[in-house]
Amino acid sequence: MSHREFLLTLACQDQPGIVHAVSGFLVQQAGNILESQQFDDRLQGRFFMRVHYDVTGPDASVDEMREAFEPVAREFRMAWRLEDPATPTRTLIMVSKFGHCLNDLLFRWRVGALNIEVPAIVSNHADFAGLAETYGIPFHHVPVTPGTKAEAEARVLELAEEHRIDLVVLARYMQVLSDDMCKRLEGRAINIHHSFLPGFKGARPYHQAHERGVKLIGATAHYVTADLDEGPIIEQDVARADHSLRPDDLAALGRDVEAQVLARAVKWHSERRVQLNGNRTVVFR
């Protein structure tokens, strides 16, 4: 007996009857819950839910499910999505001269650990054209100078539209995006950066960390906003460091943490496990 799977995510003002209404919808559609998570933000009065379910028979369609759920969504004024969870997230990866995150994402994609498609890779340098070629992915070299920044961003947006991109990943792309670019990509662009305690900005952060004798090396993956490196956080992690590590050792440790944190953020986003909640996120891991 064949089954068709669906994924419903929703957010709305918290109020009585939401779970009952969603459950009633699933009963009407003969849906069987495979995974269900919810969160009631008492401080903000917001309710969030993610339901992965299936129905018997191959004939049920996403469009029919959306039409059936529309009255429930309208009643509770929900922001919602109902999708086929097997549909990969079309992802544009951007990189500069550090390729550890790019390489990690491409490997995970190739072995099926990430439910994404990568129609294009964009870089302001040509260093990783060969890597892109080994994976059969078109590589777009888009140089950026102070005088060509607007044209470069327009080219990236053109590629995003051309390839019907759902997600842009800044895999150590070392250019600050304009406010307009950030707004155009709101909620669908993820960045990764190191995050030390204390924080070190500017050039050679790992050398700065070594000089201060840090004991924790960290990384943060977050959605891109006009506030540099201050967008809603999706995932963070740290690794222990000690006095025996040289600056290059710290950098290598940092690269490992960055790659892992970014991969988890991309995975959770592509599986619709992340929902924006103001300046924060709800992550159904």
Secondary structure, 3 states (H helix, E strand, C coil): CCEEEEEEEEEEECCCCHHHHHHHHHHHCCEEEEEEEEEEECCCCEEEEEEEEEEECCCCCHHHHHHHHHHHHHHHCCEEEEECCCCCEEEEEEECCCCHHHHHHHHHHHCCCCCEEEEEEEECCCCCHHHHHHCCCCEEECCCCCCCHHHHHHHHHHHHHHCCCCEEEECCCCCCCCHHHHHHCCCCEEEEEECCCCCCCCCCHHHHHHHHCCCEEEEEEEECCCCCCCCCEEEEEEEECCCCCCHHHHHHHHHHHHHHHHHHHHHHHHCCCEEEECCEEEECC
